[in-house]
C-alpha cells in the first residue's frame, strides 16, 4: 500500500458508453466536484481527446464509472501515466472497483482530504514475434491468452521460462496472468487465487490434454515464451480485447511490464476477501443468483 499525499486539483471522469446510469452518475459527480472548485474533465471511454490528456499526465486522478471491464480499460489508459484510478461500480462483479454508485457522496470528502491509500498492481507486457520481428506489444492488467481460435482443436504451445524449456502444452490455450487476473479467466480455468498486490506471474493451461494440468506461479522477474504450433487458427488475446491471429511458429513473450496501475482504496486490506467470498457460490452475471 502507498499512503496518499497527493492533493487532487485536476480530476478526469469517464464512464462506460453503454450504461445510461453511469453517464448520469458522471454528470452528478462532475457537478459536485466543480462546485468545490476542482478542475474537472469528462468523457466516455471512447473519447480519444480525453485519452490524450490522460496519457500526457494532465490529471491527478481518473474516476472510472462502470464494471470491471471499464476498470481494465481505465488501467491501460492511466497506468503508463501513473494516474491513480477510483472505480465506481455500475457493473456486476466489482472486483476492481472500490465503491458502489450510491456511495460516492460519502467518500468524496475523504478523497479530497487525502484520506485514502493507493494500491499498486503489476501489469504484464506481451510481445508478438514472427521470424525474429516484433509485430506488436501490449500491456495487460489481467492476463494474456494464447490458444485456439474458433476451431475446436487443441494447439501445441512450446513453453519456455527464462529461455529454458518448460513443457509443450497440448491444450485449448495458455493463460499468463497477473495476481489481479487470478480472479478472472485464470480462476475459471482452475488456477489459484492470488492476493492482488503480489508481484508474481501465473501460468494456467486451459483444457490441457495429457499435459501439465497444474498452475505454475513464477517470480516477477520471470519471462515466459510461448511458441505456437498448429495447422489451424490460433490467437493471442490481451485482457479480453479483440484477438490477434497467429501463424504457425509465432512466439508470444510475456514478462512484467514497467508500468503499474494504482487504485484508490478507502477500505482496509481485508476488503479483497470480503468482496471475493460473496461471489464464490453465486455468479451475478446469470441474473438469477439466490
N, C-alpha and C positions, 0 to 999 in steps of 0.2 A: 504494500500500500504506500502511496505517496500522499503526504499531508498537503492539502491545498493551501497555497499562499497567493494565488492569482486573483487580482481584482478584476472582475468581469465588467468591461465597459462596452465591448462590441460583441454582440451575440447574433449568430445566424440561426434561423429556424427553418427546417424543412419537413416535408410530410410526404407520405405515400400518395401518389396522384389518384389512386382508385378507391380511396377511403374518404367519403364525404365528411364523416365525423372527424377525421384527422385534419382536414382542411379547415373546418370550423374551429377546432381547438387551436390550430396555428394562428388564426386571426385573433382569438381571445388572448392568447399568451403574448403575442406581439403588442397588442394594445396595452396590456398590463405593464409590460416592460418599458415601453416608450413613455407611458405615464409616469414612470420613475426616473426618466431621463437617460435610459440606456439606449445606446445606438443599436438599432435592430435592422437586419435584412432578412427577407423571407423569400422562399421559392420552393418549388416542388423538387423532388429527387431528380427530375429530368431537366432541371433548369441549368443549362451549361454556363450561363453567366454567373450564377451563384457558385457553381463548381469552381470556376476560375479564381474567384475571390477567396474561397476557402483554401484552395491549393496554394495561393500566394500568401497565406498566413494573415489575412486581413481581419480575422476574428479571434476572440479569446475563448469562444465556446460554440459548439454546434448542438442545438436541440433537435433531436430527430423523433418524429411522431409517427408511429406505425407498429409493425411487428418485428420479429427477429430478422426477416429479410431486409426490412428498412435499415436495421442496425448494421447488417453486413455491408450494405451499400454505403452507409454513412462511414463505417470503418475504413473501407477502401478509399473514400474521399478524404477523410480527416486525418487518418493515421500518418501518412507521409509528411503532413504539415504539422504534426504534433498538436493538433487542435483537439482538446477533450470533447467528449460526447455525453450528453444527458439524454437517455432514452425514455420516452413516454409511451407506454404500451397501448396500442389500439388493435393489436392482433390477438392471437390465441394463446401461444405459449408464454412469451415474455421472458425467455431465459436470459436475454441480453439487456432488456430494458430495465430501468431502475424503479419507475413509479407507474401507477395506474393513471389514466387520464384525469380522473376526478381528484387526484392528489396534488396537482401542481400548485394550487393556491397555498397549500400547507408548506411546501418545500422551497418556494421561490425566495422567501426572506432568508432562509438558511443558505441558499445558493449565493445570493448577492452579498451575504455577510461572510462568505468564505468558510461556512461550517459544513464541509464535505471532504471526502477523500477522493483521490484518483487511483483507480485500479488499472494497472498496466498489464496488457495481454500481448503475447507474442503473435507475430504473423509468420507465414511461410512465403518463400519465393520459389516459383516454379519456372524453369526454363525449358523450352521445347527445342530440341536439336535434331537436325536431319543432315546426314552426311557431313557432320562437322560444323554446320552453320546453325546459328541460333535464329529460329523463326519467330520467337516471341517470348516475353516474360510477363508474369503476373504475380501479384501478391494475394494471399489468401488468409482470411481470419479463421475460417472453419476448416476446410480441407481441400485437397487436390485429389481428384478421382481419375484413374487411368484404367480403361477397360473396354468391354464390348459396347457396340452401339445398339442397333435395333435387332440384328440377327441373334437369335438365342443360341449362341455357341461360345464356349469359353475361349479366352485368349491366353497365350503364353507370355508371361511377364518375367523376364530375366531381371532379377533384383539384386542390386549391389548396395552395400553400406560402406561409405568412405573408400570407394574404389575396390572393395573386396566382395567377391561373390557371396551372396547370402543363400538364395534359392531361386528356383523357377516356379512361379505360381501358375497353375492351370486353373483359371477362375473366371468369374464374370468381371472381376476387376480388383483393383487395389486402391485402398484409401490411405492417404498420408495426411494426418490431421494434427491440429494444434490441440492443447488441452481444452480450449474453447469449443472446438469441433468435436470433442469426445462425447458431447451430449446430442450430437446431430446425426449425420449419416453413419458415423463410426459406431455409435451406440446401437443403431438399428441393425448393423451388421454383426453385433455381438461383442464389440470392443468394450474395454473398461471405461469407467467414468473417472476423469482426472480433474483435480482441483484447478480452476481456470487460470490461476496465477503461476502455475508450474511453468518451467521452461523446458519442455520435452516435446519430442516428435513421436507420434503414434502411427503405427503401420498396421492396418487391418485388411485382410483379404475378404472379398465378397463372394460367397458361394464357392469356396475352393474345392476342387475335385482331386482327391488323392494328393493333396498338397498340405503344407503347413496351415493349420486352421487356428492357430493361437496368435493373438495380437502381440505386437512387439513394441515396447516403449524404449525410445532411444534418447540420448542426450541432445541438448540444444545444438551442440557443435557438429552433430552428425550430418552427413549428406547422403540422400537416398537417390540412387539412379535406377530408373525403370525402363528397360528396353522392350518394345512391343514386337511380338512375332505372331502374325495372324494372316490368314488368307481372306479374312472378312473385314468389315468396317470396325475400326476402333476409334476411341475418342479420348481426349483429356478435357476435364470439366473442373473449373475452379469456383468454389463457393456457389454452385448451382447456376452459374451463368451459362449462356449458350455454349455448347460444346464445340471443340475444335477437332476436326477429323485428323486421324493419324494414319500414317503409312507403315507398312512392314519395315522394321528396323529403326523406327523413330525412337528417340530416347527423351524421357522427361526426367529432369534433375530437380530435386526438391531439397531445400535447405532452409534454415531460419532466415527470415527477412531482416534487413537492417531497420525496418520500421516496426513500430508497436502501435497499438490502439489503447487510448486511455479513456476509461468510462468513469463518469461521476457517480459516486456512491454516497448515500446517506446512511445506509444500514450497516450493521456490524458484519464482520466477515462470515458469520454463520448464515447469512442470507441465502447463499448458494444452495445449501441443503434444504432450507425451508422452501425455496422455490421449486427445487427438484422433486422432493418427496410427493407432493400432491399429484404430480403428473405420472408417477410410476405405475399406477393402477388404472389410469384413465387417460385417454388421448382427446384433448379438447377439439382437435380438428375434425372429429367424427360428428360433432354437434349432438351426440346422444349419450354422452358420458353420464354415469349415475353417481 
